[in-house]
Amino acid sequence: MTVLSRPQSLTSLLMGRLGDTLLWLLASLHVTALAVLALTLLSLSQANAAEQSITCAGKDLLIDMQKSDPARYDAILADAKKIPNGKGAFWKIEKAGVEPSWLLGTMHISDPRVLAMPNGAKEAFAKASTVIVESDEITSEKQAATSLLSKPELTMFLDGKSITDMLSKDDVAKLESGLKERGIPLNAVVKMKPWILSSFVALPACEFARKAKGASFLDMQLANDAVRDGKQLVGLETLLEQLTAISELPMSFHIQSLIEMLQMGDRMDDVMATMIDLYLAGDIGTIMPMMKNIDAKDDSQTQDGYAAFEQRIIDDRNHVMADGATPHLEQGNLFMAVGALHLPGDVGVIELLRAKGFTITAVQ
């Protein structure tokens, strides 16, 4: 394989078929059910994963893009500015007559920088009497996995097919290699649906290595801390509801996403690094424009994929989250933690809660 220079690699990344691939990276980071399944799969080969280095590679693509393609960089920032509530991962929720509540956008990863949370979030969590997360099932990995596997048609091929029947020999080899880096043998997951496998290869090997050593992703840590501290824990969705929403996207979308993700290989580390940098800077509203505009081609199938993803995985679930949280927010003194991608936008959780009479302001 020819080794490309850094500028050549970036050009390839920008001009390649990235749309569906990056959508799936977003899904992996913002759907609790996929994070739980990743933890469950580690038990298949935990020793191998635990031996790996936890050093994460990857460089911020936007820093490179600002120099190599300033027009595209400016277009991404311009799109981000149009998104309501795009700045800030931590928000204060107020309503007359009750104590303030707090809203934290999360990433479902165990990166220590993410686990540290923004300034003031730890104090708000400690004071809160009620904690809301996407699913309260995550306090027990075993029970969560049992729930997810109770409907095997959502995770497995039950008709005799396997993922290797749908990929070229070259892509099968790449899948096997990518899974091996994460401590997962291919033969253990060969019957799994492509949306499950995509969620595994989307996350860097260092993320799997951290989890193999016992690290929790942020939402799980908050849920467990809430139970430990005797707080009321509320879940807004079941894990099966989340997985069902993903499974309803077209199979062709899932297969193509997995193939493109395998073809990207280590370049996914750069995408992950970019997303984490945006999250830590509170530039949540820049994440989706970056994902959309980094793909230079005009492809109607990709655009259809974006539309389906945004509607089913983000917008529909935003309404579920806002509606489910409202009765508890009416009581005040609450800490709510959901995937950061659900916060911004015209139909984001923040705007939906404002429409219900709450005053919401960015803290950081």
Phi, psi and chi 1 to 4 in degrees:
 res  aa     phi    psi   chi1   chi2   chi3   chi4
   1 MET       -  134.1  179.3  179.5  -65.5      -
   2 THR   -72.6  131.2  -57.4      -      -      -
   3 VAL   -87.7  122.6  177.9      -      -      -
   4 LEU   -91.0  149.1  -59.3  177.5      -      -
   5 SER   -69.2  167.3   67.0      -      -      -
   6 ARG   -58.9  -47.7 -179.3   69.0 -172.1  177.0
   7 PRO   -60.8  -40.7  -25.3   36.7      -      -
   8 GLN   -64.9  -39.9  -70.8  174.2  -49.1      -
   9 SER   -62.7  -41.7  -64.2      -      -      -
  10 LEU   -64.6  -43.7 -179.8   60.1      -      -
  11 THR   -60.8  -43.0  -61.0      -      -      -
  12 SER   -61.2  -40.5  175.8      -      -      -
  13 LEU   -65.2  -41.8 -179.1   61.1      -      -
  14 LEU   -72.3  -33.2  -66.8  176.1      -      -
  15 MET   -97.1   -6.3  -60.3  -57.4  -69.2      -
  16 GLY   -76.1  179.2      -      -      -      -
  17 ARG   -84.9   89.8  -68.5  178.6   52.3   86.6
  18 LEU  -107.3  -15.4  -59.9 -179.9      -      -
  19 GLY   -52.9  -58.5      -      -      -      -
  20 ASP   -65.3  -37.7  -68.1   -9.5      -      -
  21 THR   -59.0  -48.3  -60.6      -      -      -
  22 LEU   -70.4  -31.2  -59.6 -175.4      -      -
  23 LEU   -58.1  -41.6  -87.7  179.5      -      -
  24 TRP   -71.2  -31.3 -105.7  107.7      -      -
  25 LEU   -63.5  -41.6 -178.2   56.9      -      -
  26 LEU   -59.3  -46.3  -81.0  174.4      -      -
  27 ALA   -60.0  -42.8      -      -      -      -
  28 SER   -62.0  -31.7  -59.7      -      -      -
  29 LEU   -89.6  -10.2  -64.9  178.5      -      -
  30 HIS  -126.2   10.3  -68.2  -80.4      -      -
  31 VAL  -123.6  114.5  178.9      -      -      -
  32 THR   -59.2  -37.6  -50.2      -      -      -
  33 ALA   -57.5  -39.4      -      -      -      -
  34 LEU   -68.7  -36.7  -66.2  174.8      -      -
  35 ALA   -64.9  -38.8      -      -      -      -
  36 VAL   -65.7  -42.5  169.5      -      -      -
  37 LEU   -62.9  -36.5  -78.1  170.8      -      -
  38 ALA   -62.6  -42.4      -      -      -      -
  39 LEU   -63.2  -41.5  -75.7  174.9      -      -
  40 THR   -62.0  -42.7  -57.0      -      -      -
  41 LEU   -65.7  -23.8  -98.0  -68.8      -      -
  42 LEU   -62.3  -28.8  -76.6  172.7      -      -
  43 SER   -65.0  -16.9   63.2      -      -      -
  44 LEU   -69.5  -31.1  -65.7  172.0      -      -
  45 SER  -154.3   55.8 -174.0      -      -      -
  46 GLN   -65.7  -35.9 -170.5  167.9   10.7      -
  47 ALA   -61.4  -45.6      -      -      -      -
  48 ASN   -62.0  -42.9  -71.5  -20.5      -      -
  49 ALA   -66.4  -37.8      -      -      -      -
  50 ALA   -68.3  -22.0      -      -      -      -
  51 GLU   -79.5  -11.4  -67.9  172.3   -0.4      -
  52 GLN   -78.5  159.3  -64.2  179.8   30.2      -
  53 SER   -68.3  146.2  169.3      -      -      -
  54 ILE  -101.6   10.6  -57.1 -176.0      -      -
  55 THR   -74.2  126.7  -59.2      -      -      -
  56 CYS   -99.1  134.1  -65.3      -      -      -
  57 ALA   -93.2 -173.8      -      -      -      -
  58 GLY   109.0  141.8      -      -      -      -
  59 LYS  -124.0  153.9  -65.1 -176.7  179.2 -179.6
  60 ASP   -68.5  116.4 -168.3  -39.9      -      -
  61 LEU   -65.6  -32.6  -70.0  171.0      -      -
  62 LEU   -69.2  -30.2  -68.5  179.9      -      -
  63 ILE   -65.4  -45.0  -67.1  176.1      -      -
  64 ASP   -65.9  -41.6  -78.9  -13.1      -      -
  65 MET   -64.9  -34.1 -172.0 -171.5  -61.8      -
  66 GLN   -59.4  -30.2 -172.4  175.2   16.0      -
  67 LYS   -90.7  -42.5  -59.2  174.5 -177.5  176.7
  68 SER   -87.1  -27.6   63.1      -      -      -
  69 ASP  -147.1   69.1 -166.5  -14.1      -      -
  70 PRO   -60.0  -30.0   19.5  -31.6      -      -
  71 ALA   -65.0  -44.8      -      -      -      -
  72 ARG   -67.4  -39.0 -174.6  167.4  -64.6  -82.9
  73 TYR   -60.2  -46.8  173.9   82.7      -      -
  74 ASP   -63.3  -35.9  -69.4  -18.5      -      -
  75 ALA   -65.4  -38.7      -      -      -      -
  76 ILE   -63.7  -46.0  -70.0  173.2      -      -
  77 LEU   -65.1  -37.7  -63.9 -170.9      -      -
  78 ALA   -63.9  -41.6      -      -      -      -
  79 ASP   -65.2  -39.4  -73.8  -14.4      -      -
  80 ALA   -63.8  -37.0      -      -      -      -
  81 LYS   -65.1  -23.1  -73.0 -178.9 -179.8  179.5
  82 LYS   -80.0  -11.6  -60.6  174.5 -174.6  176.5
  83 ILE   -88.1  119.0  -62.2  176.2      -      -
  84 PRO   -60.3  139.4  -20.7   32.6      -      -
  85 ASN    62.0   33.2  -46.6  -52.1      -      -
  86 GLY   -81.8  -11.4      -      -      -      -
  87 LYS  -108.2  116.9  -67.0  -73.1  -68.7 -175.0
  88 GLY   122.4  133.7      -      -      -      -
  89 ALA  -107.5  -10.0      -      -      -      -
  90 PHE  -132.0  126.4 -174.7   42.7      -      -
  91 TRP  -132.3  148.6  -60.7   73.2      -      -
  92 LYS  -101.1  133.5 -174.4  176.5 -176.3  179.5
  93 ILE  -114.9  124.8  -55.7  175.5      -      -
  94 GLU  -129.6  149.1  -62.4  175.2  -77.6      -
  95 LYS  -153.5  141.0 -162.4  165.7 -166.5  177.6
  96 ALA   -58.0  135.7      -      -      -      -
  97 GLY    93.4   -7.3      -      -      -      -
  98 VAL  -133.3  159.9  -62.4      -      -      -
  99 GLU   -65.8  151.5  -70.5 -172.6   65.9      -
 100 PRO   -61.2  151.0  -20.8   32.3      -      -
 101 SER  -117.6  175.8  -66.5      -      -      -
 102 TRP  -138.8  146.3  -51.1   87.3      -      -
 103 LEU  -127.6  121.4  172.8   61.2      -      -
 104 LEU  -116.5  125.5  175.4   66.8      -      -
 105 GLY   -82.3  133.7      -      -      -      -
 106 THR  -118.5  165.3   65.7      -      -      -
 107 MET  -117.4  135.3  -67.9 -177.6   74.3      -
 108 HIS   -83.3   56.3  -57.2  -26.4      -      -
 109 ILE  -133.4  167.2   59.3  175.2      -      -
 110 SER  -105.3   16.2   60.5      -      -      -
 111 ASP   -56.2  126.9 -172.4  -64.5      -      -
 112 PRO   -55.1  -31.4  -24.8   34.2      -      -
 113 ARG   -68.8  -34.3  -63.9  168.4  -63.7  169.1
 114 VAL   -73.7  -41.3  172.6      -      -      -
 115 LEU   -62.9  -26.1  -64.9  178.1      -      -
 116 ALA   -65.7  -29.1      -      -      -      -
 117 MET    67.2  158.2  -63.4 -164.4  -68.2      -
 118 PRO   -66.7  162.9  -19.6   31.1      -      -
 119 ASN   -56.9  131.4  -67.9  -25.9      -      -
 120 GLY    93.1  -17.4      -      -      -      -
 121 ALA   -69.6  -40.5      -      -      -      -
 122 LYS   -62.1  -41.9  -72.5 -176.4  178.6  179.3
 123 GLU   -66.3  -40.8  -66.9   77.2    8.4      -
 124 ALA   -64.9  -40.1      -      -      -      -
 125 PHE   -63.7  -44.9  177.1   86.5      -      -
 126 ALA   -60.9  -36.2      -      -      -      -
 127 LYS   -81.2  -26.9 -174.7  176.2 -178.3  -63.9
 128 ALA   -65.0  143.7      -      -      -      -
 129 SER   -92.0  -22.7   58.6      -      -      -
 130 THR  -129.4  140.5  -61.0      -      -      -
 131 VAL  -123.3  129.5  172.9      -      -      -
 132 ILE  -111.1  132.2  -72.6 -177.3      -      -
 133 VAL  -130.9  171.3  -68.4      -      -      -
 134 GLU   -59.8  -44.1  -70.4 -178.2   20.3      -
 135 SER  -143.4  127.4  173.5      -      -      -
 136 ASP   -79.4   -2.5   57.2   -0.5      -      -
 137 GLU   -70.3  -13.8  -63.5  171.2  -73.0      -
 138 ILE   -77.4   -1.4   57.3  176.6      -      -
 139 THR   -71.6  -15.1   54.8      -      -      -
 140 SER  -132.9  109.2  169.2      -      -      -
 141 GLU   -60.0  -39.1  -71.0 -179.8   31.1      -
 142 LYS   -65.2  -47.3 -176.5  176.2 -179.1  179.8
 143 GLN   -66.0  -38.0  -68.9 -178.9    3.6      -
 144 ALA   -63.4  -44.8      -      -      -      -
 145 ALA   -64.2  -40.1      -      -      -      -
 146 THR   -60.6  -42.0  -60.7      -      -      -
 147 SER   -62.9  -46.5  174.7      -      -      -
 148 LEU   -64.3  -34.7  -73.7  169.5      -      -
 149 LEU   -88.9    0.3  -62.9  175.8      -      -
 150 SER   -71.2  -19.1   66.1      -      -      -
 151 LYS  -121.0   80.5  -73.2 -166.5  172.7 -177.9
 152 PRO   -59.9  -21.7   21.0  -32.4      -      -
 153 GLU   -65.7  -17.9   66.4  -88.0   16.4      -
 154 LEU   -82.0  -20.7  -64.4  178.5      -      -
 155 THR  -119.4  -22.3   57.9      -      -      -
 156 MET  -127.5  151.6  -51.5  -74.2  -70.1      -
 157 PHE   -78.6  124.6  -70.9  110.2      -      -
 158 LEU  -109.0    6.2  -56.3  179.8      -      -
 159 ASP  -108.2   18.7   55.4    1.0      -      -
 160 GLY    90.8  -10.7      -      -      -      -
 161 LYS   -75.8  163.4  -66.2 -179.8 -178.6  177.5
 162 SER  -142.4  164.1   67.1      -      -      -
 163 ILE   -62.9  -27.8 -165.6   63.3      -      -
 164 THR   -68.4  -19.8   53.9      -      -      -
 165 ASP   -73.1  -15.9  -62.0  -33.3      -      -
 166 MET  -108.7   -1.3  -55.9  175.2 -176.1      -
 167 LEU  -121.4  155.7  -57.5  175.5      -      -
 168 SER   -71.1  164.2   67.7      -      -      -
 169 LYS   -58.9  -37.9  -69.7 -176.5  178.4 -179.7
 170 ASP   -64.8  -43.0 -176.1   50.4      -      -
 171 ASP   -70.4  -33.3  -74.4  -27.8      -      -
 172 VAL   -62.0  -42.2  168.8      -      -      -
 173 ALA   -63.2  -40.4      -      -      -      -
 174 LYS   -66.8  -39.0  -69.9  176.1 -178.6  176.3
 175 LEU   -63.8  -44.9  176.5   60.5      -      -
 176 GLU   -61.3  -42.2 -176.3  171.0   20.5      -
 177 SER   -66.2  -44.4  176.0      -      -      -
 178 GLY   -63.7  -40.6      -      -      -      -
 179 LEU   -67.4  -39.3  -69.0  171.2      -      -
 180 LYS   -60.6  -39.6 -176.2  177.2  179.8 -179.7
 181 GLU   -61.4  -23.7  -70.7  176.9    5.8      -
 182 ARG  -102.0    9.8  -68.2  154.0  178.2   80.4
 183 GLY    78.8   21.4      -      -      -      -
 184 ILE  -120.9  118.1  -59.2  172.5      -      -
 185 PRO   -74.4  138.4   25.0  -31.3      -      -
 186 LEU   -58.2  -41.8  175.0   60.6      -      -
 187 ASN   -63.7  -17.7   60.3    4.8      -      -
 188 ALA   -82.1  -18.4      -      -      -      -
 189 VAL  -127.8   12.3  -64.0      -      -      -
 190 VAL   -63.8  -23.9   72.2      -      -      -
 191 LYS   -91.4    1.8  -65.7  -67.6 -175.8  179.5
 192 MET   -78.0  148.7  -77.8 -163.3  162.1      -
 193 LYS   -67.0  154.0  -65.7  -74.9 -177.9   72.0
 194 PRO   -62.4  -29.3   18.8  -32.2      -      -
 195 TRP   -69.6  -24.7   47.3   90.4      -      -
 196 ILE   -76.0  -46.1  -52.8  -59.8      -      -
 197 LEU   -64.8  -37.2  -61.4  176.4      -      -
 198 SER   -60.6  -39.9  -70.2      -      -      -
 199 SER   -65.9  -28.2   71.1      -      -      -
 200 PHE   -74.3  -49.3  -62.1  156.5      -      -
 201 VAL   -77.0  -14.3  -63.2      -      -      -
 202 ALA   -69.8  -33.6      -      -      -      -
 203 LEU   -86.9  139.5  -64.4  176.2      -      -
 204 PRO   -61.9  153.7  -19.4   31.3      -      -
 205 ALA   -59.2  -31.7      -      -      -      -
 206 CYS   -64.0  -32.1   63.6      -      -      -
 207 GLU   -66.6  -42.2  176.5   68.0   12.0      -
 208 PHE   -65.6  -38.2  -83.4   76.8      -      -
 209 ALA   -64.2  -40.4      -      -      -      -
 210 ARG   -62.5  -44.9  -80.5 -165.3  -63.1 -102.9
 211 LYS   -68.0  -33.1  -71.7  174.6  178.3  174.1
 212 ALA   -64.9  -25.0      -      -      -      -
 213 LYS   -91.9    9.5  -66.2 -166.2  176.3 -151.5
 214 GLY   103.7    1.4      -      -      -      -
 215 ALA   -73.5  138.6      -      -      -      -
 216 SER   -97.2  152.8  -63.0      -      -      -
 217 PHE   -77.3  162.0   58.7   93.3      -      -
 218 LEU   -55.6  -47.3  179.2   55.1      -      -
 219 ASP   -62.1  -40.6  -52.2   65.0      -      -
 220 MET   -65.3  -40.4 -179.7  178.2  -75.3      -
 221 GLN   -61.6  -44.5  177.2  176.4  -70.6      -
 222 LEU   -65.1  -41.7  -68.3  171.2      -      -
 223 ALA   -63.3  -44.9      -      -      -      -
 224 ASN   -66.7  -38.1  -74.1  -34.0      -      -
 225 ASP   -65.1  -36.4  -72.1  -11.5      -      -
 226 ALA   -63.1  -45.0      -      -      -      -
 227 VAL   -63.8  -44.0  172.2      -      -      -
 228 ARG   -59.4  -38.9  179.3 -158.9   64.4 -162.2
 229 ASP   -87.2    3.8  -63.2  -17.7      -      -
 230 GLY    75.3   22.0      -      -      -      -
 231 LYS   -83.3  156.0  -58.4  177.2 -173.2  -66.9
 232 GLN   -72.3  127.6  178.7 -172.8   16.3      -
 233 LEU  -109.8  127.9 -179.7   64.9      -      -
 234 VAL  -122.0  132.4  175.8      -      -      -
 235 GLY  -106.3  139.2      -      -      -      -
 236 LEU   -92.4  -22.7  -61.0  172.9      -      -
 237 GLU  -141.7  161.7  -55.6  170.5  -65.5      -
 238 THR   -93.1  157.2   67.8      -      -      -
 239 LEU   -64.0  -34.1  -63.7  176.8      -      -
 240 LEU   -66.1  -36.1  -80.8  178.7      -      -
 241 GLU   -63.0  -40.3  -73.7  171.3  -19.6      -
 242 GLN   -64.0  -47.3  -67.7 -175.1  -13.1      -
 243 LEU   -67.1  -34.4 -158.7   56.2      -      -
 244 THR   -63.0  -41.5  -61.6      -      -      -
 245 ALA   -60.0  -41.5      -      -      -      -
 246 ILE   -66.3  -42.9  -66.4  171.9      -      -
 247 SER   -66.4  -19.2   69.7      -      -      -
 248 GLU   -79.8  -10.6  -70.6  173.7  -10.9      -
 249 LEU   -71.4  152.6  -64.7  174.5      -      -
 250 PRO   -59.1  140.8  -23.6   33.7      -      -
 251 MET   -59.0  -37.8  177.7   64.3   75.6      -
 252 SER   -60.8  -37.3   58.5      -      -      -
 253 PHE   -61.8  -45.2  170.5   83.8      -      -
 254 HIS   -66.2  -43.5  -69.6  -60.2      -      -
 255 ILE   -64.1  -47.1  -67.7  -67.3      -      -
 256 GLN   -63.1  -37.9 -172.4   60.8   38.4      -
 257 SER   -61.5  -44.4  -63.8      -      -      -
 258 LEU   -64.1  -44.1  176.4   58.3      -      -
 259 ILE   -60.7  -46.8  -69.4  171.2      -      -
 260 GLU   -65.8  -36.1  -68.7  171.2    5.6      -
 261 MET   -65.2  -40.8 -161.3  170.2  -65.8      -
 262 LEU   -64.5  -37.7  -66.3  171.0      -      -
 263 GLN   -69.0  -28.8  -68.6  171.6  -12.3      -
 264 MET   -71.3  -34.1  -75.2 -176.1   68.3      -
 265 GLY    58.7 -129.1      -      -      -      -
 266 ASP   -67.8  -14.0  -68.2  -18.8      -      -
 267 ARG   -65.5  -18.5  -65.6  177.9  -61.6  175.4
 268 MET   -61.4  -26.0  -70.4  -63.5  -68.7      -
 269 ASP   -62.1  -36.9  -69.3  -18.3      -      -
 270 ASP   -66.2  -41.4  -69.9  -19.3      -      -
 271 VAL   -63.2  -44.1  178.7      -      -      -
 272 MET   -62.1  -44.3  174.2   66.0   75.5      -
 273 ALA   -60.6  -39.5      -      -      -      -
 274 THR   -64.2  -44.9  -52.9      -      -      -
 275 MET   -62.5  -41.9  -69.0 -175.9   64.1      -
 276 ILE   -65.8  -42.0  -68.0  175.1      -      -
 277 ASP   -60.9  -42.2  -75.0   -9.4      -      -
 278 LEU   -64.3  -41.8  -71.7  172.5      -      -
 279 TYR   -63.0  -47.4  173.4   80.1      -      -
 280 LEU   -64.5  -30.0  -64.8  174.8      -      -
 281 ALA   -82.2   -4.1      -      -      -      -
 282 GLY    76.7   13.7      -      -      -      -
 283 ASP   -90.3   58.0  -69.4  -30.2      -      -
 284 ILE   -62.8  -38.4  -50.2  -57.0      -      -
 285 GLY   -67.3  -12.5      -      -      -      -
 286 THR   -86.6  -16.0  -53.0      -      -      -
 287 ILE   -64.0  -51.8  -66.4  176.5      -      -
 288 MET   -66.4  -44.9 -174.0   62.1   86.4      -
 289 PRO   -58.9  -37.0  -27.3   36.1      -      -
 290 MET   -62.4  -43.6 -176.8  -90.2  -69.7      -
 291 MET   -64.6  -40.3  -66.3  -65.5 -171.4      -
 292 LYS   -73.3  -48.0  -70.2 -179.2  178.1  179.6
 293 ASN   -83.3  -10.6  -69.3  -56.1      -      -
 294 ILE   -72.5  -18.0 -155.2  169.4      -      -
 295 ASP   -92.8  112.5 -174.6    8.3      -      -
 296 ALA   -77.8  -18.7      -      -      -      -
 297 LYS   -87.0  158.5   69.6  175.3 -176.7    0.2
 298 ASP  -101.2  104.4 -179.7   14.4      -      -
 299 ASP  -128.3  115.6 -173.3  -41.9      -      -
 300 SER   -64.1  -32.9   59.3      -      -      -
 301 GLN   -66.0  -41.3 -176.9  176.7    1.5      -
 302 THR   -64.2  -43.2  -64.3      -      -      -
 303 GLN   -62.3  -38.5  -64.7  -53.8  -45.8      -
 304 ASP   -62.9  -36.9  -70.7  -15.6      -      -
 305 GLY   -63.6  -43.2      -      -      -      -
 306 TYR   -59.4  -46.4  -82.5  125.5      -      -
 307 ALA   -61.4  -44.6      -      -      -      -
 308 ALA   -66.0  -42.2      -      -      -      -
 309 PHE   -61.5  -50.2  171.2   84.1      -      -
 310 GLU   -62.6  -39.3  -72.3 -174.6  -76.5      -
 311 GLN   -70.2  -51.0 -177.3   63.4   50.2      -
 312 ARG   -83.5  -39.3 -167.5   66.6 -172.5   92.2
 313 ILE   -91.8  -25.5  -52.5  -57.5      -      -
 314 ILE  -112.0  -67.4  -56.9  175.6      -      -
 315 ASP   -60.8  -49.4  -67.2   -8.7      -      -
 316 ASP   -59.0  -42.2  -70.7   -7.0      -      -
 317 ARG   -73.1  -26.6  -65.5  175.4   59.3 -137.7
 318 ASN   -58.3  -43.4  -70.6  -10.6      -      -
 319 HIS   -63.9  -41.4  -73.9  -80.2      -      -
 320 VAL   -60.0  -43.9  170.5      -      -      -
 321 MET   -66.7  -46.9  -67.5  177.5 -176.4      -
 322 ALA   -64.8  -44.2      -      -      -      -
 323 ASP   -65.1  -42.0  -68.0  -15.8      -      -
 324 GLY   -69.9  -32.3      -      -      -      -
 325 ALA   -79.6  -27.4      -      -      -      -
 326 THR   -54.0  -49.2  -65.3      -      -      -
 327 PRO   -59.2  -33.5  -20.2   30.8      -      -
 328 HIS   -78.1  -37.9  -57.3  -79.4      -      -
 329 LEU   -64.1  -29.3  -70.9  168.2      -      -
 330 GLU   -62.3  -21.7  -63.7  -79.7    2.4      -
 331 GLN   -89.3  -16.5  -55.4  -58.5  -47.3      -
 332 GLY    76.8  174.9      -      -      -      -
 333 ASN    55.0   51.6 -165.4   28.6      -      -
 334 LEU  -123.5  149.3  176.9  146.3      -      -
 335 PHE  -120.8  118.4 -171.1   95.1      -      -
 336 MET  -114.0  130.0  179.2  175.5  174.4      -
 337 ALA  -130.1  114.4      -      -      -      -
 338 VAL  -136.4  165.1  -62.5      -      -      -
 339 GLY   -51.8  133.1      -      -      -      -
 340 ALA   -58.7  -28.8      -      -      -      -
 341 LEU   -65.8  -16.2 -157.2   64.8      -      -
 342 HIS   -84.4   -8.6  -65.1  -72.9      -      -
 343 LEU   -80.3  -53.7  -87.9   55.0      -      -
 344 PRO   -80.5  170.3   29.4  -33.2      -      -
 345 GLY   104.7  163.8      -      -      -      -
 346 ASP   -62.3  -31.2  -67.4  -41.2      -      -
 347 VAL  -116.6   29.0  -69.6      -      -      -
 348 GLY   -76.3  166.1      -      -      -      -
 349 VAL   -58.0  -37.3  167.9      -      -      -
 350 ILE   -62.9  -49.3  -67.2  172.2      -      -
 351 GLU   -65.4  -37.3  -76.8  -58.4  -57.0      -
 352 LEU   -65.4  -37.7  -67.3  176.5      -      -
 353 LEU   -72.6  -35.4  -70.2  176.4      -      -
 354 ARG   -60.9  -38.5  -76.8 -176.8  176.9  144.8
 355 ALA   -64.9  -19.7      -      -      -      -
 356 LYS   -92.4    5.6  -64.7  176.7 -177.2  -67.0
 357 GLY   102.8    5.9      -      -      -      -
 358 PHE   -90.5  146.7  -63.1   99.3      -      -
 359 THR   -97.9  124.4  -61.3      -      -      -
 360 ILE  -128.1  127.2  -52.9 -178.7      -      -
 361 THR  -131.7  145.9   53.3      -      -      -
 362 ALA   -72.5  134.8      -      -      -      -
 363 VAL   -97.4  -45.8  178.9      -      -      -
 364 GLN  -160.7      - -175.4  174.5  -19.0      -
